[in-house]
């Protein structure tokens, strides 16, 4: 099973807010600037989509929330259907 996790990285003095997407199996990761035109959930979904595209992963993704203590989201691939937002 393939999964992508995302987490919010707050702004610092040097960089703006970001969303990091990474795989549970260390297959890859990427970090995107936070897009203030999107809501928080859409930012996480966009980062997961971009990482899936980068890795060549295709399928229907199911989204879950990791909770306030962990923060972020998890996306699990279910089938070979195309990933849609």
PDB file of N, CA, C and O in Angstrom:
ATOM      1  N   UNK A   1       0.845  -1.176   0.000  1.00  0.00           N
ATOM      2  CA  UNK A   1       0.000   0.000   0.000  1.00  0.00           C
ATOM      3  C   UNK A   1       0.892   1.241   0.000  1.00  0.00           C
ATOM      4  O   UNK A   1       1.930   1.275   0.660  1.00  0.00           O
ATOM      5  N   UNK A   2       0.475   2.245  -0.741  1.00  0.00           N
ATOM      6  CA  UNK A   2       1.224   3.484  -0.819  1.00  0.00           C
ATOM      7  C   UNK A   2       0.459   4.580  -0.082  1.00  0.00           C
ATOM      8  O   UNK A   2      -0.767   4.658  -0.163  1.00  0.00           O
ATOM      9  N   UNK A   3       1.192   5.417   0.633  1.00  0.00           N
ATOM     10  CA  UNK A   3       0.543   6.531   1.323  1.00  0.00           C
ATOM     11  C   UNK A   3       1.442   7.762   1.299  1.00  0.00           C
ATOM     12  O   UNK A   3       2.668   7.673   1.228  1.00  0.00           O
ATOM     13  N   UNK A   4       0.780   8.908   1.360  1.00  0.00           N
ATOM     14  CA  UNK A   4       1.462  10.201   1.417  1.00  0.00           C
ATOM     15  C   UNK A   4       0.951  10.930   2.652  1.00  0.00           C
ATOM     16  O   UNK A   4      -0.255  10.993   2.893  1.00  0.00           O
ATOM     17  N   UNK A   5       1.862  11.470   3.419  1.00  0.00           N
ATOM     18  CA  UNK A   5       1.515  12.272   4.591  1.00  0.00           C
ATOM     19  C   UNK A   5       1.873  13.718   4.299  1.00  0.00           C
ATOM     20  O   UNK A   5       2.826  13.989   3.569  1.00  0.00           O
ATOM     21  N   UNK A   6       1.116  14.646   4.865  1.00  0.00           N
ATOM     22  CA  UNK A   6       1.410  16.063   4.695  1.00  0.00           C
ATOM     23  C   UNK A   6       1.428  16.736   6.060  1.00  0.00           C
ATOM     24  O   UNK A   6       0.751  16.309   6.995  1.00  0.00           O
ATOM     25  N   UNK A   7       2.219  17.797   6.149  1.00  0.00           N
ATOM     26  CA  UNK A   7       2.223  18.575   7.384  1.00  0.00           C
ATOM     27  C   UNK A   7       2.490  20.039   7.067  1.00  0.00           C
ATOM     28  O   UNK A   7       3.167  20.373   6.094  1.00  0.00           O
ATOM     29  N   UNK A   8       1.945  20.895   7.907  1.00  0.00           N
ATOM     30  CA  UNK A   8       2.112  22.335   7.795  1.00  0.00           C
ATOM     31  C   UNK A   8       3.399  22.738   8.496  1.00  0.00           C
ATOM     32  O   UNK A   8       3.674  22.290   9.609  1.00  0.00           O
ATOM     33  N   UNK A   9       4.188  23.584   7.841  1.00  0.00           N
ATOM     34  CA  UNK A   9       5.415  24.119   8.438  1.00  0.00           C
ATOM     35  C   UNK A   9       5.223  25.630   8.552  1.00  0.00           C
ATOM     36  O   UNK A   9       5.104  26.316   7.536  1.00  0.00           O
ATOM     37  N   UNK A  10       5.192  26.157   9.783  1.00  0.00           N
ATOM     38  CA  UNK A  10       4.943  27.594   9.955  1.00  0.00           C
ATOM     39  C   UNK A  10       6.084  28.459   9.423  1.00  0.00           C
ATOM     40  O   UNK A  10       7.210  28.000   9.236  1.00  0.00           O
ATOM     41  N   UNK A  11       5.753  29.709   9.192  1.00  0.00           N
ATOM     42  CA  UNK A  11       6.742  30.677   8.700  1.00  0.00           C
ATOM     43  C   UNK A  11       7.826  30.918   9.738  1.00  0.00           C
ATOM     44  O   UNK A  11       7.594  30.820  10.943  1.00  0.00           O
ATOM     45  N   UNK A  12       9.014  31.235   9.241  1.00  0.00           N
ATOM     46  CA  UNK A  12      10.138  31.629  10.089  1.00  0.00           C
ATOM     47  C   UNK A  12      10.579  33.019   9.642  1.00  0.00           C
ATOM     48  O   UNK A  12       9.947  33.627   8.778  1.00  0.00           O
ATOM     49  N   UNK A  13      11.651  33.515  10.224  1.00  0.00           N
ATOM     50  CA  UNK A  13      12.200  34.805   9.786  1.00  0.00           C
ATOM     51  C   UNK A  13      12.777  34.730   8.380  1.00  0.00           C
ATOM     52  O   UNK A  13      12.915  35.752   7.707  1.00  0.00           O
ATOM     53  N   UNK A  14      13.117  33.512   7.930  1.00  0.00           N
ATOM     54  CA  UNK A  14      13.768  33.333   6.638  1.00  0.00           C
ATOM     55  C   UNK A  14      12.836  32.827   5.532  1.00  0.00           C
ATOM     56  O   UNK A  14      13.068  33.103   4.355  1.00  0.00           O
ATOM     57  N   UNK A  15      11.780  32.085   5.903  1.00  0.00           N
ATOM     58  CA  UNK A  15      10.901  31.475   4.911  1.00  0.00           C
ATOM     59  C   UNK A  15       9.442  31.634   5.301  1.00  0.00           C
ATOM     60  O   UNK A  15       9.103  31.743   6.479  1.00  0.00           O
ATOM     61  N   UNK A  16       8.584  31.645   4.284  1.00  0.00           N
ATOM     62  CA  UNK A  16       7.145  31.699   4.527  1.00  0.00           C
ATOM     63  C   UNK A  16       6.611  30.323   4.916  1.00  0.00           C
ATOM     64  O   UNK A  16       7.358  29.345   4.955  1.00  0.00           O
ATOM     65  N   UNK A  17       5.338  30.261   5.198  1.00  0.00           N
ATOM     66  CA  UNK A  17       4.685  28.997   5.543  1.00  0.00           C
ATOM     67  C   UNK A  17       4.770  28.034   4.369  1.00  0.00           C
ATOM     68  O   UNK A  17       4.779  28.442   3.207  1.00  0.00           O
ATOM     69  N   UNK A  18       4.832  26.738   4.700  1.00  0.00           N
ATOM     70  CA  UNK A  18       4.979  25.707   3.675  1.00  0.00           C
ATOM     71  C   UNK A  18       4.156  24.478   4.044  1.00  0.00           C
ATOM     72  O   UNK A  18       3.742  24.314   5.192  1.00  0.00           O
ATOM     73  N   UNK A  19       3.927  23.625   3.060  1.00  0.00           N
ATOM     74  CA  UNK A  19       3.333  22.316   3.271  1.00  0.00           C
ATOM     75  C   UNK A  19       4.335  21.281   2.772  1.00  0.00           C
ATOM     76  O   UNK A  19       4.782  21.339   1.627  1.00  0.00           O
ATOM     77  N   UNK A  20       4.679  20.341   3.636  1.00  0.00           N
ATOM     78  CA  UNK A  20       5.583  19.260   3.247  1.00  0.00           C
ATOM     79  C   UNK A  20       4.763  17.999   3.012  1.00  0.00           C
ATOM     80  O   UNK A  20       3.924  17.633   3.836  1.00  0.00           O
ATOM     81  N   UNK A  21       5.006  17.342   1.897  1.00  0.00           N
ATOM     82  CA  UNK A  21       4.395  16.057   1.573  1.00  0.00           C
ATOM     83  C   UNK A  21       5.514  15.026   1.518  1.00  0.00           C
ATOM     84  O   UNK A  21       6.563  15.274   0.923  1.00  0.00           O
ATOM     85  N   UNK A  22       5.291  13.866   2.137  1.00  0.00           N
ATOM     86  CA  UNK A  22       6.311  12.819   2.157  1.00  0.00           C
ATOM     87  C   UNK A  22       5.634  11.464   2.200  1.00  0.00           C
ATOM     88  O   UNK A  22       4.478  11.345   2.606  1.00  0.00           O
ATOM     89  N   UNK A  23       6.364  10.446   1.778  1.00  0.00           N
ATOM     90  CA  UNK A  23       5.798   9.093   1.760  1.00  0.00           C
ATOM     91  C   UNK A  23       6.131   8.381   3.060  1.00  0.00           C
ATOM     92  O   UNK A  23       7.134   8.670   3.712  1.00  0.00           O
ATOM     93  N   UNK A  24       5.274   7.455   3.414  1.00  0.00           N
ATOM     94  CA  UNK A  24       5.512   6.686   4.636  1.00  0.00           C
ATOM     95  C   UNK A  24       6.713   5.763   4.476  1.00  0.00           C
ATOM     96  O   UNK A  24       7.362   5.413   5.461  1.00  0.00           O
ATOM     97  N   UNK A  25       7.011   5.370   3.246  1.00  0.00           N
ATOM     98  CA  UNK A  25       8.120   4.452   2.992  1.00  0.00           C
ATOM     99  C   UNK A  25       9.397   5.130   2.539  1.00  0.00           C
ATOM    100  O   UNK A  25      10.296   4.459   2.031  1.00  0.00           O
ATOM    101  N   UNK A  26       9.503   6.432   2.706  1.00  0.00           N
ATOM    102  CA  UNK A  26      10.700   7.202   2.345  1.00  0.00           C
ATOM    103  C   UNK A  26      11.005   7.178   0.846  1.00  0.00           C
ATOM    104  O   UNK A  26      12.161   7.296   0.442  1.00  0.00           O
ATOM    105  N   UNK A  27       9.957   7.023   0.019  1.00  0.00           N
ATOM    106  CA  UNK A  27      10.160   7.020  -1.431  1.00  0.00           C
ATOM    107  C   UNK A  27      10.447   8.417  -1.965  1.00  0.00           C
ATOM    108  O   UNK A  27      11.045   8.557  -3.032  1.00  0.00           O
ATOM    109  N   UNK A  28      10.035   9.439  -1.249  1.00  0.00           N
ATOM    110  CA  UNK A  28      10.291  10.798  -1.697  1.00  0.00           C
ATOM    111  C   UNK A  28       9.538  11.810  -0.868  1.00  0.00           C
ATOM    112  O   UNK A  28       8.698  11.464  -0.038  1.00  0.00           O
ATOM    113  N   UNK A  29       9.857  13.075  -1.111  1.00  0.00           N
ATOM    114  CA  UNK A  29       9.165  14.163  -0.432  1.00  0.00           C
ATOM    115  C   UNK A  29       9.300  15.420  -1.273  1.00  0.00           C
ATOM    116  O   UNK A  29      10.133  15.501  -2.175  1.00  0.00           O
ATOM    117  N   UNK A  30       8.462  16.397  -0.956  1.00  0.00           N
ATOM    118  CA  UNK A  30       8.587  17.726  -1.540  1.00  0.00           C
ATOM    119  C   UNK A  30       7.945  18.724  -0.598  1.00  0.00           C
ATOM    120  O   UNK A  30       7.083  18.368   0.206  1.00  0.00           O
ATOM    121  N   UNK A  31       8.366  19.969  -0.699  1.00  0.00           N
ATOM    122  CA  UNK A  31       7.825  21.041   0.121  1.00  0.00           C
ATOM    123  C   UNK A  31       7.394  22.169  -0.798  1.00  0.00           C
ATOM    124  O   UNK A  31       8.163  22.631  -1.641  1.00  0.00           O
ATOM    125  N   UNK A  32       6.150  22.608  -0.623  1.00  0.00           N
ATOM    126  CA  UNK A  32       5.588  23.683  -1.452  1.00  0.00           C
ATOM    127  C   UNK A  32       5.256  24.889  -0.588  1.00  0.00           C
ATOM    128  O   UNK A  32       4.884  24.731   0.575  1.00  0.00           O
ATOM    129  N   UNK A  33       5.385  26.093  -1.140  1.00  0.00           N
ATOM    130  CA  UNK A  33       4.943  27.276  -0.406  1.00  0.00           C
ATOM    131  C   UNK A  33       3.440  27.195  -0.149  1.00  0.00           C
ATOM    132  O   UNK A  33       2.695  26.671  -0.978  1.00  0.00           O
ATOM    133  N   UNK A  34       2.997  27.706   0.986  1.00  0.00           N
ATOM    134  CA  UNK A  34       1.572  27.741   1.309  1.00  0.00           C
ATOM    135  C   UNK A  34       0.893  28.723   0.368  1.00  0.00           C
ATOM    136  O   UNK A  34       1.318  29.873   0.258  1.00  0.00           O
ATOM    137  N   UNK A  35      -0.157  28.281  -0.310  1.00  0.00           N
ATOM    138  CA  UNK A  35      -0.904  29.115  -1.248  1.00  0.00           C
ATOM    139  C   UNK A  35      -2.092  29.730  -0.504  1.00  0.00           C
ATOM    140  O   UNK A  35      -3.065  29.037  -0.208  1.00  0.00           O
ATOM    141  N   UNK A  36      -2.015  31.013  -0.207  1.00  0.00           N
ATOM    142  CA  UNK A  36      -3.055  31.675   0.582  1.00  0.00           C
ATOM    143  C   UNK A  36      -4.362  31.850  -0.186  1.00  0.00           C
ATOM    144  O   UNK A  36      -5.375  32.237   0.397  1.00  0.00           O
ATOM    145  N   UNK A  37      -4.348  31.567  -1.491  1.00  0.00           N
ATOM    146  CA  UNK A  37      -5.587  31.586  -2.268  1.00  0.00           C
ATOM    147  C   UNK A  37      -6.419  30.324  -2.013  1.00  0.00           C
ATOM    148  O   UNK A  37      -7.605  30.283  -2.339  1.00  0.00           O
ATOM    149  N   UNK A  38      -5.793  29.294  -1.428  1.00  0.00           N
ATOM    150  CA  UNK A  38      -6.473  28.035  -1.116  1.00  0.00           C
ATOM    151  C   UNK A  38      -6.709  27.937   0.378  1.00  0.00           C
ATOM    152  O   UNK A  38      -6.033  28.604   1.161  1.00  0.00           O
ATOM    153  N   UNK A  39      -7.668  27.107   0.781  1.00  0.00           N
ATOM    154  CA  UNK A  39      -7.835  26.856   2.216  1.00  0.00           C
ATOM    155  C   UNK A  39      -6.801  25.828   2.669  1.00  0.00           C
ATOM    156  O   UNK A  39      -6.068  25.277   1.848  1.00  0.00           O
ATOM    157  N   UNK A  40      -6.743  25.574   3.958  1.00  0.00           N
ATOM    158  CA  UNK A  40      -5.723  24.674   4.510  1.00  0.00           C
ATOM    159  C   UNK A  40      -5.821  23.272   3.912  1.00  0.00           C
ATOM    160  O   UNK A  40      -4.806  22.692   3.524  1.00  0.00           O
ATOM    161  N   UNK A  41      -7.031  22.726   3.834  1.00  0.00           N
ATOM    162  CA  UNK A  41      -7.200  21.376   3.310  1.00  0.00           C
ATOM    163  C   UNK A  41      -6.760  21.277   1.851  1.00  0.00           C
ATOM    164  O   UNK A  41      -6.118  20.303   1.457  1.00  0.00           O
ATOM    165  N   UNK A  42      -7.105  22.279   1.058  1.00  0.00           N
ATOM    166  CA  UNK A  42      -6.713  22.277  -0.352  1.00  0.00           C
ATOM    167  C   UNK A  42      -5.198  22.372  -0.508  1.00  0.00           C
ATOM    168  O   UNK A  42      -4.646  21.792  -1.442  1.00  0.00           O
ATOM    169  N   UNK A  43      -4.509  23.093   0.387  1.00  0.00           N
ATOM    170  CA  UNK A  43      -3.047  23.150   0.343  1.00  0.00           C
ATOM    171  C   UNK A  43      -2.441  21.771   0.588  1.00  0.00           C
ATOM    172  O   UNK A  43      -1.501  21.376  -0.103  1.00  0.00           O
ATOM    173  N   UNK A  44      -2.972  21.034   1.568  1.00  0.00           N
ATOM    174  CA  UNK A  44      -2.469  19.690   1.851  1.00  0.00           C
ATOM    175  C   UNK A  44      -2.731  18.763   0.665  1.00  0.00           C
ATOM    176  O   UNK A  44      -1.856  17.997   0.263  1.00  0.00           O
ATOM    177  N   UNK A  45      -3.942  18.840   0.107  1.00  0.00           N
ATOM    178  CA  UNK A  45      -4.294  17.987  -1.023  1.00  0.00           C
ATOM    179  C   UNK A  45      -3.421  18.284  -2.239  1.00  0.00           C
ATOM    180  O   UNK A  45      -2.997  17.369  -2.945  1.00  0.00           O
ATOM    181  N   UNK A  46      -3.156  19.561  -2.478  1.00  0.00           N
ATOM    182  CA  UNK A  46      -2.315  19.951  -3.614  1.00  0.00           C
ATOM    183  C   UNK A  46      -0.895  19.399  -3.451  1.00  0.00           C
ATOM    184  O   UNK A  46      -0.310  18.899  -4.413  1.00  0.00           O
ATOM    185  N   UNK A  47      -0.348  19.486  -2.254  1.00  0.00           N
ATOM    186  CA  UNK A  47       0.999  18.964  -2.016  1.00  0.00           C
ATOM    187  C   UNK A  47       1.030  17.451  -2.225  1.00  0.00           C
ATOM    188  O   UNK A  47       1.974  16.931  -2.822  1.00  0.00           O
ATOM    189  N   UNK A  48       0.014  16.741  -1.744  1.00  0.00           N
ATOM    190  CA  UNK A  48      -0.047  15.281  -1.938  1.00  0.00           C
ATOM    191  C   UNK A  48      -0.157  14.947  -3.418  1.00  0.00           C
ATOM    192  O   UNK A  48       0.498  14.022  -3.898  1.00  0.00           O
ATOM    193  N   UNK A  49      -0.976  15.689  -4.139  1.00  0.00           N
ATOM    194  CA  UNK A  49      -1.137  15.470  -5.576  1.00  0.00           C
ATOM    195  C   UNK A  49       0.183  15.672  -6.313  1.00  0.00           C
ATOM    196  O   UNK A  49       0.551  14.862  -7.164  1.00  0.00           O
ATOM    197  N   UNK A  50       0.891  16.742  -5.992  1.00  0.00           N
ATOM    198  CA  UNK A  50       2.163  17.027  -6.667  1.00  0.00           C
ATOM    199  C   UNK A  50       3.210  15.954  -6.371  1.00  0.00           C
ATOM    200  O   UNK A  50       3.978  15.585  -7.259  1.00  0.00           O
ATOM    201  N   UNK A  51       3.251  15.451  -5.140  1.00  0.00           N
ATOM    202  CA  UNK A  51       4.204  14.383  -4.833  1.00  0.00           C
ATOM    203  C   UNK A  51       3.823  13.097  -5.560  1.00  0.00           C
ATOM    204  O   UNK A  51       4.695  12.406  -6.085  1.00  0.00           O
ATOM    205  N   UNK A  52       2.538  12.769  -5.598  1.00  0.00           N
ATOM    206  CA  UNK A  52       2.091  11.573  -6.324  1.00  0.00           C
ATOM    207  C   UNK A  52       2.470  11.679  -7.795  1.00  0.00           C
ATOM    208  O   UNK A  52       2.925  10.706  -8.396  1.00  0.00           O
ATOM    209  N   UNK A  53       2.282  12.852  -8.369  1.00  0.00           N
ATOM    210  CA  UNK A  53       2.644  13.083  -9.770  1.00  0.00           C
ATOM    211  C   UNK A  53       4.148  12.903  -9.966  1.00  0.00           C
ATOM    212  O   UNK A  53       4.581  12.273 -10.931  1.00  0.00           O
ATOM    213  N   UNK A  54       4.934  13.452  -9.061  1.00  0.00           N
ATOM    214  CA  UNK A  54       6.398  13.346  -9.133  1.00  0.00           C
ATOM    215  C   UNK A  54       6.850  11.886  -9.083  1.00  0.00           C
ATOM    216  O   UNK A  54       7.790  11.501  -9.778  1.00  0.00           O
ATOM    217  N   UNK A  55       6.179  11.076  -8.260  1.00  0.00           N
ATOM    218  CA  UNK A  55       6.553   9.669  -8.091  1.00  0.00           C
ATOM    219  C   UNK A  55       5.906   8.748  -9.119  1.00  0.00           C
ATOM    220  O   UNK A  55       6.221   7.559  -9.172  1.00  0.00           O
ATOM    221  N   UNK A  56       5.005   9.287  -9.935  1.00  0.00           N
ATOM    222  CA  UNK A  56       4.319   8.465 -10.930  1.00  0.00           C
ATOM    223  C   UNK A  56       3.244   7.575 -10.328  1.00  0.00           C
ATOM    224  O   UNK A  56       2.859   6.573 -10.931  1.00  0.00           O
ATOM    225  N   UNK A  57       2.757   7.930  -9.149  1.00  0.00           N
ATOM    226  CA  UNK A  57       1.703   7.156  -8.492  1.00  0.00           C
ATOM    227  C   UNK A  57       0.356   7.599  -9.032  1.00  0.00           C
ATOM    228  O   UNK A  57       0.065   8.793  -9.100  1.00  0.00           O
ATOM    229  N   UNK A  58      -0.470   6.621  -9.418  1.00  0.00           N
ATOM    230  CA  UNK A  58      -1.802   6.912  -9.911  1.00  0.00           C
ATOM    231  C   UNK A  58      -2.799   6.101  -9.112  1.00  0.00           C
ATOM    232  O   UNK A  58      -2.515   4.975  -8.704  1.00  0.00           O
ATOM    233  N   UNK A  59      -3.950   6.667  -8.894  1.00  0.00           N
ATOM    234  CA  UNK A  59      -5.007   5.957  -8.201  1.00  0.00           C
ATOM    235  C   UNK A  59      -5.934   6.900  -7.487  1.00  0.00           C
ATOM    236  O   UNK A  59      -5.715   8.111  -7.449  1.00  0.00           O
ATOM    237  N   UNK A  60      -6.958   6.334  -6.930  1.00  0.00           N
ATOM    238  CA  UNK A  60      -7.913   7.125  -6.164  1.00  0.00           C
ATOM    239  C   UNK A  60      -7.385   7.251  -4.743  1.00  0.00           C
ATOM    240  O   UNK A  60      -7.109   6.245  -4.090  1.00  0.00           O
ATOM    241  N   UNK A  61      -7.245   8.467  -4.267  1.00  0.00           N
ATOM    242  CA  UNK A  61      -6.709   8.697  -2.930  1.00  0.00           C
ATOM    243  C   UNK A  61      -7.845   8.959  -1.949  1.00  0.00           C
ATOM    244  O   UNK A  61      -8.788   9.687  -2.257  1.00  0.00           O
ATOM    245  N   UNK A  62      -7.747   8.368  -0.785  1.00  0.00           N
ATOM    246  CA  UNK A  62      -8.662   8.626   0.317  1.00  0.00           C
ATOM    247  C   UNK A  62      -7.902   9.462   1.334  1.00  0.00           C
ATOM    248  O   UNK A  62      -6.770   9.138   1.694  1.00  0.00           O
ATOM    249  N   UNK A  63      -8.528  10.536   1.792  1.00  0.00           N
ATOM    250  CA  UNK A  63      -7.883  11.479   2.703  1.00  0.00           C
ATOM    251  C   UNK A  63      -8.309  11.218   4.144  1.00  0.00           C
ATOM    252  O   UNK A  63      -9.470  10.915   4.420  1.00  0.00           O
ATOM    253  N   UNK A  64      -7.344  11.342   5.058  1.00  0.00           N
ATOM    254  CA  UNK A  64      -7.632  11.255   6.481  1.00  0.00           C
ATOM    255  C   UNK A  64      -6.866  12.325   7.227  1.00  0.00           C
ATOM    256  O   UNK A  64      -5.848  12.823   6.747  1.00  0.00           O
ATOM    257  N   UNK A  65      -7.361  12.677   8.406  1.00  0.00           N
ATOM    258  CA  UNK A  65      -6.745  13.698   9.246  1.00  0.00           C
ATOM    259  C   UNK A  65      -5.905  13.004  10.317  1.00  0.00           C
ATOM    260  O   UNK A  65      -6.372  12.051  10.941  1.00  0.00           O
ATOM    261  N   UNK A  66      -4.688  13.459  10.536  1.00  0.00           N
ATOM    262  CA  UNK A  66      -3.814  12.851  11.536  1.00  0.00           C
ATOM    263  C   UNK A  66      -4.062  13.385  12.941  1.00  0.00           C
ATOM    264  O   UNK A  66      -3.437  12.912  13.890  1.00  0.00           O
ATOM    265  N   UNK A  67      -4.953  14.353  13.099  1.00  0.00           N
ATOM    266  CA  UNK A  67      -5.289  14.870  14.423  1.00  0.00           C
ATOM    267  C   UNK A  67      -4.467  16.077  14.813  1.00  0.00           C
ATOM    268  O   UNK A  67      -3.421  16.353  14.224  1.00  0.00           O
ATOM    269  N   UNK A  68      -4.950  16.789  15.808  1.00  0.00           N
ATOM    270  CA  UNK A  68      -4.306  18.029  16.241  1.00  0.00           C
ATOM    271  C   UNK A  68      -2.911  17.820  16.814  1.00  0.00           C
ATOM    272  O   UNK A  68      -2.028  18.649  16.593  1.00  0.00           O
ATOM    273  N   UNK A  69      -2.693  16.726  17.548  1.00  0.00           N
ATOM    274  CA  UNK A  69      -1.378  16.509  18.170  1.00  0.00           C
ATOM    275  C   UNK A  69      -0.310  16.201  17.136  1.00  0.00           C
ATOM    276  O   UNK A  69       0.830  16.645  17.269  1.00  0.00           O
ATOM    277  N   UNK A  70      -0.671  15.440  16.101  1.00  0.00           N
ATOM    278  CA  UNK A  70       0.284  15.109  15.046  1.00  0.00           C
ATOM    279  C   UNK A  70       0.266  16.203  13.986  1.00  0.00           C
ATOM    280  O   UNK A  70       1.321  16.639  13.525  1.00  0.00           O
ATOM    281  N   UNK A  71      -0.911  16.642  13.604  1.00  0.00           N
ATOM    282  CA  UNK A  71      -1.074  17.654  12.563  1.00  0.00           C
ATOM    283  C   UNK A  71      -0.907  17.054  11.185  1.00  0.00           C
ATOM    284  O   UNK A  71      -0.190  16.069  11.013  1.00  0.00           O
ATOM    285  N   UNK A  72      -1.560  17.641  10.212  1.00  0.00           N
ATOM    286  CA  UNK A  72      -1.424  17.189   8.837  1.00  0.00           C
ATOM    287  C   UNK A  72      -2.468  16.175   8.430  1.00  0.00           C
ATOM    288  O   UNK A  72      -3.403  15.877   9.173  1.00  0.00           O
ATOM    289  N   UNK A  73      -2.283  15.650   7.225  1.00  0.00           N
ATOM    290  CA  UNK A  73      -3.210  14.708   6.624  1.00  0.00           C
ATOM    291  C   UNK A  73      -2.466  13.490   6.113  1.00  0.00           C
ATOM    292  O   UNK A  73      -1.242  13.497   5.987  1.00  0.00           O
ATOM    293  N   UNK A  74      -3.226  12.440   5.819  1.00  0.00           N
ATOM    294  CA  UNK A  74      -2.675  11.256   5.181  1.00  0.00           C
ATOM    295  C   UNK A  74      -3.551  10.919   3.978  1.00  0.00           C
ATOM    296  O   UNK A  74      -4.774  11.051   4.035  1.00  0.00           O
ATOM    297  N   UNK A  75      -2.925  10.488   2.903  1.00  0.00           N
ATOM    298  CA  UNK A  75      -3.607  10.107   1.669  1.00  0.00           C
ATOM    299  C   UNK A  75      -3.161   8.686   1.328  1.00  0.00           C
ATOM    300  O   UNK A  75      -1.966   8.418   1.201  1.00  0.00           O
ATOM    301  N   UNK A  76      -4.122   7.781   1.183  1.00  0.00           N
ATOM    302  CA  UNK A  76      -3.829   6.382   0.886  1.00  0.00           C
ATOM    303  C   UNK A  76      -4.391   6.068  -0.490  1.00  0.00           C
ATOM    304  O   UNK A  76      -5.537   6.404  -0.788  1.00  0.00           O
ATOM    305  N   UNK A  77      -3.577   5.417  -1.338  1.00  0.00           N
ATOM    306  CA  UNK A  77      -4.013   5.072  -2.688  1.00  0.00           C
ATOM    307  C   UNK A  77      -4.829   3.779  -2.638  1.00  0.00           C
ATOM    308  O   UNK A  77      -4.421   2.810  -1.997  1.00  0.00           O
ATOM    309  N   UNK A  78      -5.989   3.762  -3.319  1.00  0.00           N
ATOM    310  CA  UNK A  78      -6.873   2.606  -3.290  1.00  0.00           C
ATOM    311  C   UNK A  78      -6.863   1.788  -4.565  1.00  0.00           C
ATOM    312  O   UNK A  78      -6.859   0.558  -4.516  1.00  0.00           O
ATOM    313  N   UNK A  79      -6.857   2.465  -5.717  1.00  0.00           N
ATOM    314  CA  UNK A  79      -6.977   1.751  -6.990  1.00  0.00           C
ATOM    315  C   UNK A  79      -6.048   2.369  -8.016  1.00  0.00           C
ATOM    316  O   UNK A  79      -5.264   3.264  -7.700  1.00  0.00           O
ATOM    317  N   UNK A  80      -6.140   1.891  -9.237  1.00  0.00           N
ATOM    318  CA  UNK A  80      -5.358   2.464 -10.334  1.00  0.00           C
ATOM    319  C   UNK A  80      -6.130   3.548 -11.064  1.00  0.00           C
ATOM    320  O   UNK A  80      -5.706   3.972 -12.139  1.00  0.00           O
ATOM    321  N   UNK A  81      -7.237   4.010 -10.524  1.00  0.00           N
ATOM    322  CA  UNK A  81      -7.977   5.118 -11.138  1.00  0.00           C
ATOM    323  C   UNK A  81      -7.141   6.392 -11.045  1.00  0.00           C
ATOM    324  O   UNK A  81      -6.234   6.473 -10.217  1.00  0.00           O
ATOM    325  N   UNK A  82      -7.426   7.362 -11.862  1.00  0.00           N
ATOM    326  CA  UNK A  82      -6.636   8.590 -11.834  1.00  0.00           C
ATOM    327  C   UNK A  82      -6.941   9.408 -10.588  1.00  0.00           C
ATOM    328  O   UNK A  82      -8.079   9.432 -10.118  1.00  0.00           O
ATOM    329  N   UNK A  83      -5.938  10.068 -10.059  1.00  0.00           N
ATOM    330  CA  UNK A  83      -6.043  10.909  -8.853  1.00  0.00           C
ATOM    331  C   UNK A  83      -6.726  12.214  -9.251  1.00  0.00           C
ATOM    332  O   UNK A  83      -6.298  12.874 -10.198  1.00  0.00           O
ATOM    333  N   UNK A  84      -7.772  12.586  -8.543  1.00  0.00           N
ATOM    334  CA  UNK A  84      -8.463  13.833  -8.856  1.00  0.00           C
ATOM    335  C   UNK A  84      -8.572  14.691  -7.606  1.00  0.00           C
ATOM    336  O   UNK A  84      -8.594  14.188  -6.482  1.00  0.00           O
ATOM    337  N   UNK A  85      -8.640  15.979  -7.828  1.00  0.00           N
ATOM    338  CA  UNK A  85      -8.813  16.921  -6.719  1.00  0.00           C
ATOM    339  C   UNK A  85     -10.270  17.221  -6.527  1.00  0.00           C
ATOM    340  O   UNK A  85     -10.630  17.995  -5.640  1.00  0.00           O
TER     341      UNK A  85
END
